[in-house]
Amino acid sequence: MPRYLAIIYRPEPKQETCESPEFRALFHAYEAFSDKAVAAGVRQTAAALHPSSTATTVRVRDRKMLIMDGPFAESKEQVGGFYVLECKDLDEAIEWVAQMPNAVDGAIEIRPIFPG
């Protein structure tokens, strides 16, 4: 069965926001979504990411390594986490992704994963 990467884009919370009741509610909503996806046999793996301020971007140009602190691009929305879903087709993946909490205030990008 095909696998899909669901990349979660959302406005990045400030550090103090992570302790707020709203952020905890979002966290619990993702736990509920994960439990449902695991029970259905769809979720393969998932992870939340540390803030973009902890990112390191690496490029090699003309055999020279360039290392930059922070994300590749400045953006209002940052990658906050991901899921790998095993679904029968893209339509089923879309149905699952539409249930993710951040689908209502962020964006979820879906990409098929090459078999291998």
C-alpha positions, 0 to 999 in steps of 0.5 A: 500500500502506498505511503504518504508524508504529511508535513504540518505547517503552522504558525510557530508558537512562542516558547511561552505559548507552549505552556498555554491551555490552547497549546495543550489542547492542540497537543491532546487533539494530536494525541487523539488523532494519532490514536485513531490513525494507529487503531485504523492501521494508517499511521506508520510514524509521526513526530513533532519538531523543535522550533525553527530557531533550533534548525541548521541548514547545510549546503555544499557549493563548489565542494565547500560546506556552508552551514547556516543557523535557522531554517532555509526560508523565513516564513510565517508558517514553519514545519511543526511536525510530520506523519507517515500514513499508509493509505490505499490512495491519495484520496484516503490520505486527504481524508485523514489529513483533513482530520489533523488539528492544524488543517483548520489554521495551518496547512498540511502538505501531502507527498507520496513516498517512493517505495523502497 
